[in-house]
Amino acid sequence: MRIKRLTIFLLALSILFIWIVSTYIFFPTRAFNNEMGKMKHIMKQLDELEGGVSQIMGANKNILHEMASEYDLRIEKIKKATEKEISQDEKLKKLQKSFNGGPVIPVIVFACNRITVIRCLDQLIQYRPDPRQFPIIVSQDCNDLQTKNAINTNYGDKLTLIEQPDQSDIQVPPKEKKFKGYFKIARHYGWALNQTFFKYNFDTAIIVEDDLDIAPDFFEYFVGTYYLLKHDPTLWCISAWNDNGKSNLVDMENGASKLYRTDFFPGLGWMLTKELWTELAPKWPKAYWDDWIRRPEQRKDRACIRPEISRTRTFGKYGVSNGLFYEKHLKYIQLNDKFVPFSKMDLTYLLKNYYDEPFLKEVYDNSIEVSYHNLRTLVLPEKQSIRIPYTKETYKKAARAVGLMDDFKSGVPRTGYRGIITFHWNGRTAYLAPPRNWNGYDPSWS
């Protein structure tokens, strides 16, 4: 058995030896070596390729990491901006409730690209009695970064900044290209008032533009007249502005507390209600909103309250209107400097039911009629009120003779009430008045 196993082992060993010798004889080593060289070269190239791929994958990994980081930063910015907007919205909505039994009235400051808005904002913050009663909302158009930074840097949480999102170009008729600014202003007003009344749900608001100075009793004036606006349906605005408010045309000595009704919409610091905006918003014009609002179909025989001495004054010589009227008129408007406690005064005499009859009696029965021709030469009783009559043909000459603005808007003269312009002349009250049988404004007067 053992011999048999040994024989088989020796046979296998012999066969293995013969195979090795045959392989060496019949297969040349050069070919084998060549194939091995090619294999090594291929392996080297694969190694280099693998190294290149690794480098590319590493670079791509870094790029993907940077992109992911940038994405995270952008998401965080969007999140913070959204949280800020929500925070502002919540802050404004919380302020809708009454303040110590009185109204909460936001002041909307319309801004664009003038950093001089800080002059206006400084005064609003200085004079407002309480930020909870008078939150300030700056509505900015134009995307002007310098103005935006000036607002954010100087005021922080003292006010709320909202930005008009629609900065698209406005198509205007070829003849009105130079008036495109008026189209943008109307669009901005419409958006901001929608935000104020429909999004934040305020009941009343005061509108101020970025080029207005305000009087120390600016807020007191609006608080005192607020209830007139809310309870007299024949009123549709309270204005802080007197179009004929030059120092020589107002009672500088005793006029600080004097208020009047006017059929002319004055603007330039004015208060309106949500009810009025709900009426006007669906038909809001594309341009020239202030002239549009003065048309009979908007005014509907409603009046505004205006002061003897203005509670606002414009310092904006340059703007969309290119300084129209500024040098000749606006820069001479007198700004009130005496604090009047309007909220503690009885102002019910300004309600239409109490105002019209005594006013007309004073104008037509208790004043002396004089002609504008000899106004400067007449010797009149001391402090006796005077009435200067006018017709369509004589109005402009009479107005210019005493220094009043002589233009009309939809037939209504500036500061006019029932056609009568009240002003001050040489220490006395004066009225530029139509005939006693006056029966309404004629829109054709211009």
C-alpha positions in Angstrom: 0.0 0.0 0.0 2.8 2.3 0.9 4.8 1.3 -2.3 1.7 2.1 -4.3 1.4 5.6 -2.8 5.1 6.3 -3.3 4.8 5.3 -7.0 1.9 7.6 -7.5 3.8 10.5 -5.8 6.9 10.0 -8.0 4.7 9.9 -11.1 3.0 13.2 -10.3 6.4 14.8 -9.5 7.7 13.6 -12.9 4.7 15.1 -14.7 5.2 18.4 -12.9 8.9 18.5 -13.9 8.1 17.8 -17.5 5.5 20.6 -17.6 7.9 23.2 -16.2 10.6 22.2 -18.7 8.1 22.3 -21.6 6.8 25.7 -20.6 10.3 27.1 -20.6 11.1 25.6 -24.0 8.0 26.3 -25.9 6.9 29.8 -24.5 9.5 32.6 -24.9 10.2 34.8 -21.8 10.4 38.0 -23.9 6.7 37.9 -24.9 5.8 37.2 -21.3 7.9 40.1 -20.1 6.4 42.4 -22.8 2.9 41.6 -21.6 3.9 42.2 -18.0 5.3 45.6 -19.0 2.0 46.6 -20.7 0.1 45.5 -17.7 2.3 47.6 -15.4 1.8 50.7 -17.7 -1.9 50.2 -17.8 -2.0 49.8 -14.0 0.1 53.1 -13.7 -2.4 54.9 -16.0 -5.3 53.6 -13.9 -3.6 54.7 -10.8 -3.1 58.2 -12.3 -6.7 58.3 -13.5 -7.9 57.2 -10.1 -5.8 60.0 -8.6 -7.3 62.6 -11.0 -10.8 61.4 -10.3 -10.2 61.6 -6.6 -9.0 65.2 -7.0 -12.0 66.1 -9.0 -14.3 64.4 -6.6 -12.6 66.3 -3.7 -13.0 69.6 -5.5 -16.6 68.9 -6.3 -17.2 67.9 -2.7 -15.8 71.3 -1.6 -18.0 73.1 -4.2 -21.0 71.2 -3.0 -20.2 72.0 0.5 -19.8 75.7 -0.3 -23.1 75.7 -2.2 -24.8 74.0 0.7 -23.4 76.6 3.1 -24.6 79.4 0.8 -28.0 77.8 0.5 -28.3 77.6 4.2 -27.3 81.3 4.6 -29.9 82.3 2.0 -32.5 80.3 3.7 -31.6 81.8 7.0 -31.7 85.4 5.5 -35.1 84.6 4.0 -36.3 83.2 7.3 -35.1 86.2 9.3 -36.6 88.6 6.8 -39.9 86.7 7.0 -39.7 86.7 10.7 -39.0 90.4 10.7 -42.0 91.1 8.4 -44.2 88.9 10.6 -42.9 90.7 13.7 -43.7 94.1 12.2 -47.1 92.9 11.1 -47.9 91.6 14.5 -46.5 94.8 16.1 -48.8 97.0 14.0 -51.8 94.8 14.4 -51.4 94.9 18.2 -51.5 98.7 18.0 -55.0 98.7 16.5 -56.6 98.8 20.0 -57.4 102.1 21.7 -54.8 103.9 23.8 -56.0 105.0 27.2 -59.5 105.4 25.8 -58.2 107.5 22.9 -57.7 106.5 19.2 -54.5 104.9 17.9 -53.6 106.9 14.8 -50.6 105.7 12.7 -48.6 108.3 10.9 -47.6 107.2 7.4 -44.5 108.9 6.1 -44.1 108.6 2.3 -40.4 108.4 1.4 -38.5 107.7 -1.8 -34.9 108.7 -2.4 -34.3 111.8 -0.1 -32.3 111.2 3.0 -33.7 114.5 4.3 -36.6 112.3 5.4 -34.7 112.2 8.7 -35.5 115.8 9.3 -39.2 115.0 9.1 -38.8 111.8 11.2 -36.8 113.6 13.9 -39.6 116.0 14.5 -42.3 113.4 14.4 -40.4 111.4 17.1 -39.6 114.5 19.1 -43.2 115.8 19.2 -45.3 112.7 19.4 -46.7 112.2 23.0 -46.6 108.4 22.9 -45.4 105.9 20.3 -48.1 103.5 21.3 -50.8 106.0 20.3 -49.0 107.3 17.2 -47.0 104.5 15.6 -44.9 105.8 12.7 -44.9 103.8 9.4 -42.4 104.8 6.8 -43.4 103.6 3.4 -40.5 103.7 1.0 -40.6 103.6 -2.8 -37.7 103.7 -5.2 -35.4 101.0 -3.6 -33.0 103.8 -2.7 -30.4 102.1 -0.4 -28.9 105.3 1.0 -32.4 106.4 2.2 -33.2 103.0 3.6 -29.9 102.8 5.5 -30.4 106.3 6.9 -33.9 105.3 8.3 -32.8 101.9 9.7 -29.5 103.3 11.2 -31.1 106.3 12.9 -34.4 105.0 14.2 -34.4 101.2 14.6 -37.5 100.1 16.5 -38.8 103.7 16.9 -40.7 103.2 13.7 -41.7 100.5 11.1 -40.3 100.6 7.6 -42.3 99.0 4.8 -41.1 98.9 1.2 -43.3 99.2 -1.9 -42.5 95.9 -3.8 -43.7 97.0 -7.3 -40.7 98.7 -8.9 -41.7 97.8 -12.5 -41.6 100.5 -15.1 -44.9 102.3 -15.7 -46.2 102.9 -19.2 -47.4 106.4 -19.6 -48.8 108.3 -22.6 -46.0 109.9 -24.7 -47.1 113.4 -23.9 -46.8 112.7 -20.2 -43.4 111.0 -20.0 -41.9 113.9 -18.1 -44.6 113.4 -15.5 -43.9 109.7 -14.9 -43.1 110.5 -11.2 -46.8 111.4 -10.6 -47.7 107.9 -11.8 -45.3 106.3 -9.4 -46.5 108.4 -6.5 -50.1 107.4 -7.1 -49.1 103.7 -7.3 -47.2 104.1 -4.0 -50.0 105.8 -2.2 -52.5 103.2 -3.3 -50.3 100.3 -2.1 -49.4 101.9 1.3 -52.9 102.9 2.1 -54.1 99.4 1.3 -51.5 98.0 3.7 -52.5 100.5 6.4 -56.2 100.0 6.3 -56.7 96.5 4.9 -53.7 94.6 6.1 -53.0 96.3 9.4 -56.6 97.2 9.8 -56.2 100.7 11.3 -59.3 102.8 11.6 -57.7 106.2 10.8 -54.3 107.4 9.6 -52.3 110.6 9.2 -50.4 111.1 5.9 -47.1 112.9 5.9 -44.6 113.3 3.1 -40.8 113.2 3.5 -40.3 116.9 3.0 -42.6 118.3 5.8 -41.7 120.2 9.0 -44.3 119.8 11.7 -45.5 122.1 14.5 -45.1 121.2 18.2 -48.9 120.7 18.6 -49.2 118.6 15.3 -50.4 115.5 17.2 -52.6 117.5 19.6 -54.3 119.1 16.6 -55.2 115.7 15.1 -56.3 114.2 18.4 -58.6 117.2 19.0 -60.2 117.1 15.6 -60.4 113.3 15.4 -64.0 113.1 16.7 -65.2 115.7 14.3 -64.0 113.6 11.4 -65.6 110.4 12.9 -69.0 112.0 13.7 -69.7 114.5 11.0 -70.5 112.8 7.6 -70.0 116.1 5.8 -66.3 116.0 6.7 -63.9 113.8 4.8 -60.5 115.0 6.0 -58.6 117.0 8.6 -55.6 118.9 7.2 -52.8 120.6 9.0 -52.2 122.9 6.0 -53.4 126.4 5.1 -52.8 127.1 1.4 -52.9 130.9 2.1 -50.9 130.6 5.3 -48.3 133.3 4.7 -47.5 135.4 7.8 -49.2 138.5 6.3 -52.4 136.6 5.6 -53.0 135.0 9.0 -53.7 136.2 12.5 -50.2 135.8 14.0 -51.3 137.2 17.4 -54.5 135.3 18.1 -54.9 132.8 15.2 -53.1 129.7 16.6 -56.4 128.2 17.9 -58.6 129.2 14.9 -59.9 126.5 12.7 -62.1 126.5 9.6 -64.1 124.3 7.3 -63.0 124.3 3.7 -64.3 122.7 0.5 -60.8 122.7 -1.0 -58.8 119.5 -0.2 -55.5 120.9 1.2 -53.4 117.8 1.7 -49.8 118.3 3.1 -50.3 116.5 6.4 -53.9 115.2 6.5 -56.0 112.6 8.3 -58.5 110.2 6.7 -60.6 107.2 7.8 -60.7 103.6 6.7 -64.3 104.3 5.5 -63.1 106.9 3.1 -60.3 104.8 1.7 -62.7 101.9 1.2 -64.7 104.2 -1.0 -61.7 105.6 -2.9 -59.5 102.5 -3.3 -61.5 100.7 -6.0 -61.3 103.8 -8.3 -57.8 105.1 -7.3 -56.2 106.9 -10.2 -53.0 106.0 -12.0 -51.6 109.6 -11.6 -52.3 113.1 -10.2 -54.2 111.7 -7.2 -54.5 115.0 -5.4 -56.2 116.7 -8.3 -58.3 113.6 -8.8 -59.5 113.7 -5.2 -60.6 117.3 -5.6 -63.1 116.5 -8.4 -66.8 116.7 -7.5 -67.4 113.0 -8.0 -64.9 112.2 -5.2 -65.5 115.2 -2.9 -69.3 114.8 -3.0 -69.8 118.2 -1.3 -67.8 117.1 1.7 -65.4 119.5 3.5 -62.1 119.4 5.4 -61.0 121.1 8.6 -57.9 123.4 8.2 -56.1 125.7 10.6 -55.5 129.5 10.5 -51.8 128.9 11.0 -50.4 125.7 9.4 -49.2 122.8 11.5 -47.0 121.7 8.6 -44.5 123.4 6.2 -42.7 122.0 3.2 -39.0 122.3 2.9 -38.9 120.3 -0.3 -37.9 122.8 -3.0 -37.0 120.1 -5.4 -39.1 117.0 -6.2 -41.5 115.6 -8.8 -43.1 119.0 -9.2 -39.7 120.7 -9.8 -40.3 123.4 -7.1 -43.7 124.5 -8.5 -45.0 127.4 -6.3 -42.1 127.0 -3.9 -40.1 130.2 -4.4 -43.2 132.3 -4.9 -45.4 130.9 -2.3 -44.7 127.7 -0.3 -41.5 128.8 1.4 -43.4 131.7 3.0 -46.0 129.6 4.7 -46.0 130.3 8.5 -45.5 127.3 10.8 -47.3 127.5 14.1 -45.0 127.6 17.2 -47.6 127.9 20.0 -49.0 124.8 21.6 -52.8 124.7 21.6 -54.6 122.1 23.7 -57.2 121.2 21.1 -58.2 118.0 22.8 -59.4 120.0 25.8 -61.4 122.5 23.7 -65.0 122.4 22.5 -64.7 122.2 18.7 -68.3 121.3 18.0 -68.8 124.7 16.4 -67.0 123.2 13.4 -69.8 120.7 12.8 -71.8 121.7 9.7 -75.1 122.1 11.6 -73.4 124.6 13.9 -71.0 126.2 11.5 -72.8 127.4 8.4 -75.4 129.8 9.6 -73.2 131.9 11.9 -70.4 131.8 9.3 -72.6 133.2 6.5 -74.2 135.8 8.9 -70.7 137.0 9.8 -69.6 137.2 6.1 -72.7 138.9 4.6 -74.2 140.8 7.5 -71.5 141.7 10.0 -68.7 142.8 7.6 -68.1 145.9 5.6 -68.1 145.5 1.8 -65.1 147.0 0.1 -63.7 146.8 -3.4 -60.3 145.4 -4.1 -59.6 148.6 -6.2 -59.5 150.9 -3.2 -58.7 148.4 -0.4 -55.4 150.0 0.4 -56.7 153.6 0.5 -59.8 153.2 2.6 -59.9 154.2 6.2 -61.9 151.5 8.0 -63.2 151.1 11.6 -60.6 149.4 13.8 -60.7 145.6 13.6 -64.0 145.6 11.6 -64.1 142.6 9.3 -64.3 143.3 5.6 -65.8 141.5 2.6 -64.4 141.8 -0.9 -66.9 140.7 -3.5 -65.9 138.8 -6.6 -67.3 137.3 -9.8 -65.8 134.9 -12.3 -64.3 137.8 -14.2 -62.8 139.6 -11.1 -61.7 136.7 -8.9 -58.1 136.4 -10.0 -57.5 140.2 -9.9 -59.0 140.5 -6.4 -57.0 137.5 -5.1 -53.8 138.8 -6.5 -54.5 142.3 -5.0 -54.4 140.8 -1.5 -51.7 138.2 -2.1 -53.9 135.0 -2.1 -53.3 132.0 -4.4 -55.6 132.6 -7.3 -56.0 129.1 -8.9 -58.9 126.7 -8.8 -59.1 122.9 -8.7 -62.4 121.6 -10.2 -63.8 125.1 -9.7 -62.9 125.4 -6.0 -60.6 128.2 -4.9 -57.9 127.4 -2.3 -59.2 127.4 1.3 -62.7 128.3 0.0 -65.8 127.3 1.9 -69.2 127.9 0.1 -67.1 130.0 -2.3 -65.7 132.2 0.5 -62.0 132.6 1.2 -61.2 133.7 4.8 -57.9 135.4 5.5 -56.3 138.2 7.6 -55.7 141.7 6.3 -54.1 144.5 8.3 -55.2 143.3 11.7 -58.7 142.3 10.7 -60.6 139.3 9.3 -61.3 139.5 5.6 -63.5 137.5 3.2 -63.1 137.2 -0.5 -66.7 136.3 -1.2 -69.1 135.5 -4.1 -72.6 137.1 -4.2 -75.0 136.2 -1.4 -77.1 134.0 -3.8 -74.1 131.8 -4.6 -75.4 128.4 -5.7 -72.3 126.1 -5.9 -68.9 125.7 -7.6 -68.5 125.7 -11.4 -65.9 123.2 -12.5 -65.3 125.2 -15.6 -63.6 127.9 -13.5 -59.9 127.6 -13.8 
